[in-house]
Amino acid sequence: MKGFLTRLSKVLASDSSEGSDKNAKAAKAAEETTQPPAVPDKVANTKKKKAPKEEKKVSKIQVDPSLQPICFFFEAHQPNRLKPYSFFDIGNDPFYEDDELNRKLLDEVCEVSYLPANKMMTELIKEGKGQFRISLSVSGVLLEQLELNRPDVLKSFQDLHATGGVEIVAETYYHSMGFHRSKEEFKEQVEKQLEKIKEVFGVRPKAFRHTACVYYNELAAFVESMGFESMLGEAVGWILHGREANRLYRSPNCTTLKAHLRNGILSDDVAFRFGNHAWPQHPLTAEKFATWCQTNGGEVVNLFMDYECIGKHQDKDTGIFEFFRAFPAAWEKLGGRFVTVSESAAELEVAGEYDCHEPTSWADTEKDLSPWKGNAMQEEARRKILIIEKQVKSKNNPELLHQWRKMQTAEHFYFMSTKGGESGKVHERLRPYPSAYEAYLYFMNALSDLQIRLDEE
């Protein structure tokens, strides 16, 4: 949900100036892209589950590799928000999350988005005999919540993957953003996520996407050292310098890792503008959108978005399900095809360097880390949660370690943002507390309780 609302700020800012000449706008995809994301619960029941038995996979029919490909990537993640944790709770209440609210929101997104979207995607893959293909990441904290509260939805994700038309993409287990402060912790969270994916889906991902599509040279080199072949990022105009977003690139720090850059305008046409009746291009039909993708140029059109845009952010009354059901046929009619992230990497050569010195993201209008570290409250909270790393790990207490890691989830710091403008409106809309100051106080109070528990351990 956070990914949707944050990216919506860019959309709100851009819609008013968007003209009717869609092809001209699409040609500027490398110059104007957007967006981002989403947090956990009590320690989940940790019974080990066997990886699901493979269903009979759909045989992918042979397609002409010269046809223009689209790469769909969807992110599935749901936050667990902290409850109003007061000063008087410190030392008395070891449970920090608002379980009732989190369960309510999880059930809602499962019913309106995950279940019907998984059913639709499964049918599209089977009906297309494997030609329609997608890539998908599911955060570890969402997998935990589904195991604990909605095993039926977890099975629907497993059934979708079992079609053979879905590539699972890795991320950090806790949807965190602490790489620059602790590479060791970052690596451990990624490895935990890889273990979870192996347990649930029976595979080891080749591609990686960091929280909010954060990308920069140092991070890319580290991800490459972990054995990944591809990494997703946001196409940022001031780094592309006029080059097309619809190609694969590589950081100068890397030798093998390929950078897959999100086409922000086309992605947001579906994820955010789709149901906006004030948008000059409304209604967006599958045929119209297929034409935009065909005329956008490049070698691969990367359409990356939150999975929740199907049914939640764009509800069923907008026609979003009908759009996705019709799009594969509309795209194939124009001579297009679909690939996963790793299939794209295997087919396409690197077009040049993507020299990104500072962290970029798909968040807000700035496309940087300011949604999570733009003020003193955020910096203080981020610093204090990470300086106790050695103390937490020295206790060899899985419950305390899990709780500490859940408090690294990006949304806790996002809720503390005090931005103004369109981005600020989105932060306010998403925040489950009266203000950023309450978000900070509840977090710091919970952290104080965690510190007491560590000291007493």
N, C-alpha and C positions, 0 to 999 in steps of 0.2 A: 504494500500500500504506500509506503513512504516513497518508493521509486516512482510511482505514478504521480503523487502530488508534487514532488520536487520538480519532476520534469514538466509538470503542468505549468509551472511558473514561466518557463521559457516560452511555452506555447501561448500563454496569455499575452506575453509581451510581443510575440511575433504575429499573432493573428490579425491585429488591427492594421498592420502594414502589408499584409499579404495580398497580392493582386491576383487576377484571374489567369495570368499567363503562367500556368503550372510548369510547363517545360522549362521556361527560363528560370523559375525558382529551383526546380530540381537540379538544374545544372550547377547550382551553387551549393550542392550538398556538402562539399568539402569545407565550405566556409561557415555554414550555420548548422551546427548540430547541438543536441541537448542531452541532458538528464542523468537519473538514479533510482535508490532503494529503500531495505528493511531489517527478530530478537527473541527469546526463550523462557523457561519454566523451572519448576523444581526438578531435581535429578530424576530423570526418567527411569522407568523400570528397565534395567539393563540386561534382561534375559537375552541371550544370544539367539538370533534367528538365522536359520539357514537361508542362503540366497535362494530366491524363487526359482522353481523349475522352469526351464526355458520352454515357452510355448512354441508351437511350430511357427517359424518366422515366415513372413511374406517374402517370396522370391522376387528380388528386384529385377525388373526387366531391363534390358540393355537400352541405353539412350545415347544419342550422339553427343560426345563430350564437347563439340564445338558450339552447342546451344548455350545461350546465356543462362547462368545459374543465379538463383536466389538462395541465400542462407538465412533461414529463420532461426533465431535463438530466443528462448523464453526463460526468464528467471522466476522461480517459485520460492517465495520466502515470506514468512509471517512473523511479526515481532511479538514478544511478550513484554508488556509495559510494566514498569514499576508501579506499585500502589502508592498512595499518599503516605509515605513512610516518615513519621514525625520524629522529632528529637526525643520524645518520650518512649518511642519504640526501641531506641538503641539499648542493646543489652537485654531486651525482653522478647524480641520477635525475630527469629532467624529466617523468616520467609519474606521475601521482598517483592514478589510479583503480584499483580492484580489478576489472580487466577480466574475469577468470574468473568471479568471483561475480556481477557485473552481467549477464554473458551468460547464466549459468545461470538467474538469476531472471527475465530477460526471456523466455527460451524457455519457462519454466514458465507465466508469466502469458499468453503468447501461446496456448499449447496448451489451457489449461483455461478461459480467459476470452475473450480478444480474438477468436480465430477462431470458436469456437462462438457467441459472443454476436453478432458481426457477421452470421454466417449466419442466426441466428434473427431479428434485427431486420430484415434484408433481406427475409426471407420474410413477416414480419408486415406490413411496409409494402406489399409487393406483393399479398398476400392481401386486405388491407383496402382495396385500390385507393386508397391514399394517405391514408386516414382516420387511421391510426396514424402518429404523427409524433414525432420526438425532437429534442433539441438536444444538441450534443456539442462538447467542447473536447479537443484533442490537443496537448500541449505540444510546443514546438519540439525539446526535447531527446529526447523520445520519438520524434518523427518522424525525427530523426537516427539513433537507434539502430535503428529499423525499416529505414531505407534501407540501413544498413551491414550489419545482421545478419539481418533478417527481411523482405525485400521482398515475400514472399507475404502477410504480415500487413498491410503497408502497402496492398497492392492490395485486400485485403478491406475496409479502411476506405474506400478510394476507390470501390469498388463499392457499398458501403452509401450513401455520399453521393450517388452517381449515381442512386439511386432517386427522388430528389426529395423524400423524406420526412425529410431530416435538415438541420438548420441548424447550421453550424459557428460556434462562439462563440470569440472571441479571448481571449488571456491574454498574460502575459509569456513570451517565448521560453524563458527559463531558469528559469521557475517561482520567481522571486525575490521579495523583499519590501523593496526599497530605496527606495520612492517618497519617503518622508519625508526621506531623506538626499540623494537626487539625482534631481530630476525629469527632468533631461536624460537620464540613464541609463535611467530607467524608460521614457521615451518612445522611446528608441532600441531598447530590447528589445521593446516592443510593435510598433514598426514592422517590426522584423526578423521577428517572428512573423506579421504581416500578409503580408509578402513570401513567407514559407514556405507559408502557407495558400494564397495565390494560386498558387504553383508546384505544390503538391500537389493542391489541390482546385479551383482555378480560380475562387475567389470571394473577396470582401472582406467580412468579418463586420460586422454592424451592432450586435452585442451583445458585451459584455465581461464577463469574470469574472476578478477578481484572485486570486492564490494564496490558498487557504484561505477564499475568499469574503470577503476583507478588504474592508470598506466604511467610509467616513466622508465627511463633507461635502467636505473639501478634495480628496480623491481623486476623488470623484464629479464635481466641477466640472472637474477636469483631464481626466478621461475624456471628459466632454461636449465639451471644447474640441478633442479629437482626432477628433470627428465621430461618436462612437458614440451610438446612440439608446436603448440599454438597458444596465443594469449589474446583475449578480446580487449578492445579499448574504444575510446570515443574519438571520432575524427575531428580534430581541432584545426581550424583554418590557419591559425598563425604558425602552426608547425608544418602543415601540408604545403604552405606557400603556393597556393593555386593548383596543386596537383589534385587528382581525383581521389575521393574517398573509397571508390569502388575497386580497389586493388589491394593486394597484400604488400605489407612493408616489413621492415626489420629495424630494430634498434641497433645503433652502432656498437653497443656493448654485447651484442649477441652474434652467434655464428650459425645457429640452426633455427631458433624460435621465430615463428612468423606472427606478425601483428595483424589482426583482423579488425578493421575499423568500422564502427557503426555509422550507417547513413542516417543522420539525425532527422532530417526533414521527412523522408519517406517513412521512417519508423514512427514518427510522431503523427503523421497523417492518419495512421491506424490507431495508435495507442491513445491519442489525446484529442485530435480534431474530429474524429470519426462521427461522433454524435452531436457535434456543435452545429445547431441550425443556423447560427449567425456566420458560420464559415462560408465564404463565397463558393467553395467547391462542394458544399453539402447538397445532396447526398453523395457519398463516395461509393461507387459500385465496384465490383471486382474487375469488371472490364476496363473501367477508367483507370484504376490503380495499376493494373497490369500494363497499360500503355505508358504510364508514368515511369514504371520500373524499366520498361524496354528502352525508353528514350533517355535514360539517366546516364548511360555511358559506362565505361569501365569494364572490368572482367567478372565481377561478382557484386551483387547488391546485398549488403548485410543489413537485415532488418532485425534489430535487437530490441526487445521490450519485456515488460513485466507480463507474466502469464495471467495475472489478475486483470489485465486489460480486457480479457475475453470474459464477459459476463459480470464483472464487478465494476471496474472503472468505466467500461462501456457496457451498460446492462443489456439484457436480451432485447428490450424494446427498441434499441437503436438499430437492430438488424445485424449486430456484429457476428452472430453465429452464421447467419445466412451469407454474410460476406466471406467468411473463411471457408464455408462449404463450397462456394462458387469459385473462389480464387484459383485453386490448382488447375481447373479446367480452362479458366480464362488465360492463365499464364502459359500453359502448355499450347493453347491455340495460337499464341503469338510466337511459338518456337522456343519457349523457355523451359527450364527444368529446375530441380531443387537439389541442394547438396547440404550435408552437415558441415560443421566447422572443419573437422579433420579431412573430410573428402575435398573440401576447398583447398586446404593446405597441400594435400597430395597432388592436386591437379595444377595449381597455379604457381608460377615463379614469383619471387619478390620483385616488386617494381622499383624499389629504392629504399633509402633510409628514412626512418621516422625518428628523428632525433629529439626526444622529449626529455629535457633536463629536470623539469619540475613536475610534481604529480598533477595529472589532469584527471577529470572524472566526467560523468554525465550529469552532474548535479547543478541545480540552479542555473542562473544565467552566466556565472563566472567560469564554470567547468573546472573548478579546482577543489581544494579541501576546505574552503571557507564554511560550508554548511556544518562542519564538525569541529572546526578549530578557529572560528572567527572572532572569539571574544575571550576575556580573561576567565570567565567561568568554565568554558569548555576546555581551555588549556590547563587550568588547575585540576579539573576532574580527570582529564586524560593523563596528566602527569602522575597524580596520586594513585590511580588504579594500576599503573604499570610499574611504579617504583617498588611495589611490594611483591614483584614476581618471584624473587629468590626466596623470600619468606614463605610464600604460598607453596612453592614447589618443595621446600625443605620439609614440610609437614607430612608429605606422603599421604594426604587425606583426599581421596577422590571427590568427596562431596564439596569440600571447600574449594578445591581446584576448579570444579565445574561451575560453582557459583561465581568465583572470581572471573572466569572466562566469559560467563554470560553477561557480566557487567562491562565487558569490552565491546559489546554489540554496538554498532554505529548509531542506532537510533537514540540511545541514551544521550549522546552528545548533540545529536541533531535537534532534539527537543529543547536544548539550551540556547539555541541560536536566537539572537536579537536583531536579525536583519530586518531592514525595511523594504519598501517597494513591493513588487510582485513576488519576489522570492520570499519576503517576510510574510506575506499573506498566506503563502502555501505552508510555511512552517507553523503558523498559527492554526491553520486548518487541521493540520496533522497532529499537533501536540495534544495529548490527553489531559493536560493540566491547565490551570488558568493562565500561566505565563512561563517564560523561560526560567524565571527565578525559582518557581516551585519545582521545576524539573531538576534544577541544580541542587536545591535543598534536599529533595527526596533521595537523589542519587548519593549525595555526600553523607546523609544520615545512614543510608544503607551500607555505604562503604565503611563508615565508622563502626557499625555493628560487626561487619566482616573483620575489621582489624582487631576488635576485642576477641572475637572467636579465634583468630589466629594466635593472639598473644596468650590465650588460655589453653591452647592446644598442647 
